[in-house]
Amino acid sequence: MTVSASATTACPVTSALVDAETNADAEVRTGVEIRTDAEIRTGVEIRTGAEIRTDANALLELEDASCGYGGEDVVRKVSFRTHGHENICLLGPNGCGKTTLLRAISGLLPLTGGRVLIDGTDIRHMRQKDISRNIAMMSQLATVHFSYTVEETVMLGRYVRMKAGLFESPGKEDRRKVRECLEAVEMADLAGRPIDSLSGGQLQRVFLARTLAQEPRLILLDEPTNHLDLRHQIELVDHLIRWSETEGRCIIGVLHDIGLASRLADRLLLMRNGMLAADGRTRDILDGNCLNEVYGLDVRAYMRNMLKQWEPQGGNFHESR
């Protein structure tokens, strides 16, 4: 199949792509990778679920990964890889399998089919502690049940690096690393404060510092900006961007806010009905019609209409409905 580069605003995501029962062929445009059950096509490679070749140089690779709950798959035959030094966001409607996929990547949810590999090694052959040394997961703001100090909370991230885990006392290097992580999120001055006295934005920065203290190469984000105000959402995303700038690091995040996702991500994966509908560079996905197909509405028109709320008209802000 030839790859068309002319229709820069077209995206061949159709019901055949997002319906698990069909194997319809789909053309790829503008560097956006479109996947069906039957085949995966990109501008330079053609892969099928049975023909995917393991890339030992990939930081993370999924091969036909499927998983779910109660004997029913929520995620079905998802395949992608990353070599690191890029940020990826998963987008799609509620219930399409984004969080479930993150749980499988982290090793917290067993696969029902396919594989998840770190540096070419199947995570089913790795101890959870070894997985946690490579992958850290940060979720949305949760209720605090224990009055740890800020420093003690961040220290929890160091136990995956200690031979005896929770049974080992933190050493000099552990304390240095915790201090470094607190400084990175601008919370070092509050190291001794109980976390139940912090604001939501401060608390999420502490949880980010705890995540960084694991020294992972890959951070999984599960809607970490939920319940945060606009300023703290932006600050959290910017902290993550700075962390990811070191060679070999990678972020894979679930963010419902498309604006924040575009700020964070170099690459977008669109999911629907438990499958990947599209995989491409952020600009290509935003410029095409893939989002419209996945969300079932004209996303660009909606975003532009919202932007009009800020356009002055006759000295007053124009309210568009």
FENURWO-V397429 format. One record per residue. N is the residue number from 1. RES is the residue in one letter. OMEGA is omega in radians with two decimals (999 if undefined). Layout:
N,RES,OMEGA / N,RES,OMEGA
This chain:
1,M,3.04 / 2,T,-3.13 / 3,V,-3.12 / 4,S,3.11 / 5,A,-3.03 / 6,S,-3.06 / 7,A,-3.00 / 8,T,3.14 / 9,T,-3.12 / 10,A,3.05 / 11,C,-3.03 / 12,P,3.02 / 13,V,-3.12 / 14,T,3.11 / 15,S,3.11 / 16,A,-3.14 / 17,L,-3.00 / 18,V,3.09 / 19,D,-3.06 / 20,A,-3.05 / 21,E,-3.07 / 22,T,3.13 / 23,N,-3.07 / 24,A,3.09 / 25,D,3.14 / 26,A,-3.13 / 27,E,-3.14 / 28,V,3.13 / 29,R,3.01 / 30,T,3.07 / 31,G,3.10 / 32,V,-3.11 / 33,E,-3.11 / 34,I,-3.04 / 35,R,2.94 / 36,T,3.06 / 37,D,-3.00 / 38,A,-3.08 / 39,E,3.07 / 40,I,-3.11 / 41,R,2.97 / 42,T,-3.13 / 43,G,-3.07 / 44,V,-3.09 / 45,E,3.04 / 46,I,-3.13 / 47,R,2.95 / 48,T,-3.13 / 49,G,-3.10 / 50,A,-3.02 / 51,E,-3.13 / 52,I,3.13 / 53,R,-3.13 / 54,T,3.11 / 55,D,-3.08 / 56,A,3.14 / 57,N,-3.14 / 58,A,3.04 / 59,L,-3.13 / 60,L,3.09 / 61,E,3.04 / 62,L,3.12 / 63,E,3.09 / 64,D,-3.08 / 65,A,3.07 / 66,S,-3.14 / 67,C,3.14 / 68,G,-3.06 / 69,Y,3.06 / 70,G,3.11 / 71,G,3.13 / 72,E,-3.13 / 73,D,3.02 / 74,V,3.07 / 75,V,-3.04 / 76,R,2.98 / 77,K,3.10 / 78,V,-3.14 / 79,S,2.97 / 80,F,3.10 / 81,R,3.02 / 82,T,3.08 / 83,H,-3.11 / 84,G,-3.10 / 85,H,2.99 / 86,E,3.10 / 87,N,-3.05 / 88,I,3.02 / 89,C,3.03 / 90,L,3.12 / 91,L,3.09 / 92,G,-3.10 / 93,P,3.10 / 94,N,3.07 / 95,G,-3.09 / 96,C,3.05 / 97,G,-3.05 / 98,K,-3.13 / 99,T,3.10 / 100,T,3.12 / 101,L,3.10 / 102,L,-3.13 / 103,R,3.10 / 104,A,3.13 / 105,I,-3.10 / 106,S,-3.12 / 107,G,-3.12 / 108,L,-3.13 / 109,L,-3.11 / 110,P,3.05 / 111,L,2.99 / 112,T,3.10 / 113,G,3.12 / 114,G,-3.07 / 115,R,2.92 / 116,V,-3.08 / 117,L,3.00 / 118,I,-3.08 / 119,D,3.09 / 120,G,-3.14 / 121,T,3.11 / 122,D,-3.08 / 123,I,3.07 / 124,R,3.12 / 125,H,-3.13 / 126,M,3.00 / 127,R,3.13 / 128,Q,3.13 / 129,K,3.13 / 130,D,3.05 / 131,I,-3.10 / 132,S,3.05 / 133,R,3.11 / 134,N,-3.03 / 135,I,3.04 / 136,A,-3.13 / 137,M,3.13 / 138,M,-3.07 / 139,S,3.12 / 140,Q,-3.07 / 141,L,-3.11 / 142,A,3.09 / 143,T,3.13 / 144,V,-3.10 / 145,H,-3.10 / 146,F,-3.08 / 147,S,3.02 / 148,Y,2.98 / 149,T,3.09 / 150,V,-3.11 / 151,E,3.13 / 152,E,3.13 / 153,T,3.13 / 154,V,3.13 / 155,M,3.11 / 156,L,3.11 / 157,G,-3.09 / 158,R,-3.00 / 159,Y,3.07 / 160,V,3.13 / 161,R,-3.13 / 162,M,-3.09 / 163,K,-3.10 / 164,A,3.10 / 165,G,-3.09 / 166,L,-3.10 / 167,F,-3.12 / 168,E,3.11 / 169,S,3.12 / 170,P,3.12 / 171,G,-3.11 / 172,K,-3.13 / 173,E,3.12 / 174,D,3.14 / 175,R,3.10 / 176,R,-3.11 / 177,K,3.11 / 178,V,3.11 / 179,R,3.13 / 180,E,-3.13 / 181,C,3.09 / 182,L,3.09 / 183,E,-3.12 / 184,A,-3.14 / 185,V,3.07 / 186,E,3.12 / 187,M,-3.08 / 188,A,-3.11 / 189,D,-3.11 / 190,L,-3.05 / 191,A,-3.08 / 192,G,-3.08 / 193,R,3.06 / 194,P,-3.05 / 195,I,3.12 / 196,D,3.06 / 197,S,-3.05 / 198,L,3.00 / 199,S,3.13 / 200,G,3.14 / 201,G,3.11 / 202,Q,-3.11 / 203,L,-3.14 / 204,Q,3.05 / 205,R,3.07 / 206,V,3.12 / 207,F,3.06 / 208,L,3.10 / 209,A,3.08 / 210,R,3.10 / 211,T,3.14 / 212,L,-3.11 / 213,A,3.06 / 214,Q,-3.06 / 215,E,3.12 / 216,P,2.97 / 217,R,-3.11 / 218,L,3.05 / 219,I,3.05 / 220,L,-3.11 / 221,L,3.09 / 222,D,3.13 / 223,E,-3.06 / 224,P,-3.11 / 225,T,3.07 / 226,N,3.10 / 227,H,3.07 / 228,L,3.06 / 229,D,-3.00 / 230,L,-3.11 / 231,R,-3.08 / 232,H,3.01 / 233,Q,-3.11 / 234,I,-3.14 / 235,E,-3.13 / 236,L,3.13 / 237,V,3.14 / 238,D,3.04 / 239,H,-3.14 / 240,L,3.11 / 241,I,3.13 / 242,R,3.12 / 243,W,-3.03 / 244,S,-3.08 / 245,E,3.06 / 246,T,-3.07 / 247,E,3.05 / 248,G,-3.14 / 249,R,-3.06 / 250,C,3.04 / 251,I,2.98 / 252,I,-2.99 / 253,G,2.96 / 254,V,3.12 / 255,L,3.12 / 256,H,-3.13 / 257,D,-3.09 / 258,I,3.09 / 259,G,3.10 / 260,L,3.13 / 261,A,3.13 / 262,S,3.09 / 263,R,-3.06 / 264,L,-2.85 / 265,A,2.93 / 266,D,-3.00 / 267,R,3.14 / 268,L,3.00 / 269,L,3.13 / 270,L,-3.13 / 271,M,3.03 / 272,R,-3.14 / 273,N,3.07 / 274,G,-3.10 / 275,M,3.02 / 276,L,3.10 / 277,A,-3.14 / 278,A,-3.13 / 279,D,-3.11 / 280,G,3.09 / 281,R,-3.04 / 282,T,-3.11 / 283,R,-3.12 / 284,D,3.13 / 285,I,-3.12 / 286,L,-3.12 / 287,D,-3.07 / 288,G,-3.13 / 289,N,-3.08 / 290,C,-3.13 / 291,L,-3.14 / 292,N,-3.13 / 293,E,-3.07 / 294,V,-3.08 / 295,Y,3.12 / 296,G,3.07 / 297,L,3.13 / 298,D,-3.03 / 299,V,-3.11 / 300,R,3.13 / 301,A,3.12 / 302,Y,-3.12 / 303,M,3.12 / 304,R,3.12 / 305,N,3.10 / 306,M,3.12 / 307,L,3.13 / 308,K,3.11 / 309,Q,-3.07 / 310,W,-3.12 / 311,E,3.13 / 312,P,3.10 / 313,Q,-3.14 / 314,G,3.10 / 315,G,3.12 / 316,N,3.08 / 317,F,-3.12 / 318,H,3.13 / 319,E,3.14 / 320,S,-3.14 / 321,R,999
